[in-house]
Amino acid sequence: MTESLTPPRDFAALKALITGRASALPKRLTQIAGFALDNPDEIAFGTVSSIAEQAAVQPSTLVRFAQAMGYQGFSDMQEIFRSRLRDRILNYGERLEQLRAHAKDTSKSNVIFQGFCEASARSIAALEEKLQPGDLDRVVERLAAAETIYLIGLRRSFPIASYMAYAFGKLGVRASLVDAVGGLAAEQMTFARPADVVLAVSFAPYASETVALARAAAQKSIPVVAVTDNPFSPLAQIAETWLEVSEANFEGFRSMAATLTLAMTLTVAVAERRGRPA
């Protein structure tokens, strides 16, 4: 029962608790869990009403979620998000507020440029903080051991997959880009075997064809490695192992800076690993 829980006092422990209990939570609480892990900034600094509106739940549901995690109320849990994010996010938030305050004194295009610079910096800082070296090493080892790496990233994620296909080709790593041109994505996956690895990239709202292709590969015992945005992503449920990237946004447009940084890291690290003796 939630009454017996000792609530976590640091974000890493709270994140582990949320992820571990997700499958046992009611639908609405699971919805909040996914939102909280994907949007820690909003949980840290939003109000109950604003967070409830963004998560599409009732304010009382936020309180129930906090209590399910062992806290007395929502503000008690919110402080855990704040303690982790306060310094970094407030600094960036203050810069954006200052930028907007001076918007009348500069061009609109410069405001947009500065906004995207800030979003990119926030995204990369969050990736650097979240990414565990052991997780990165496991993914690199898995990809380096593959005969062929099948790259699946459609819609918004297509630039990431296509870049990796280009970079792997230049680095001498056998890879195949599943681009779905002409509706032939399934046919492009025909030659994939268990000795290969599928690298699938997708973020909310998830590309349905990417998820379907990854699921079909897993059903054929082809290992799936995912790059996605939170533990509740359908790709995270399918993948043998996965890496988390959460991009910040400016005026509703999400950065791709952190994802591309990770893509560059993976391509170079895999090529380096393949060049070393086993």
Secondary structure, DSSP 8 states (H G I E B T S, - for coil): -GGG----SSHHHHHHHHHHHGGGS-HHHHHHHHHHHH-HHHHHHS-HHHHHHHHTS-HHHHHHHHHHTT-SSHHHHHHHHHHHHHHHHHHHHHHHHHHHHTGGGS-HHHHHHHHHHHHHHHHHHHHHHH--HHHHHHHHHHHHT-SSEEEE--GGGHHHHHHHHHHHHHHT--EEEE--GGG-HHHHTTT--TTSEEEEE--SS--HHHHHHHHHHHHTT--EEEEESSTTSHHHHH-SEEEE----EETTEE--HHHHHHHHHHHHHHHHHHTS--
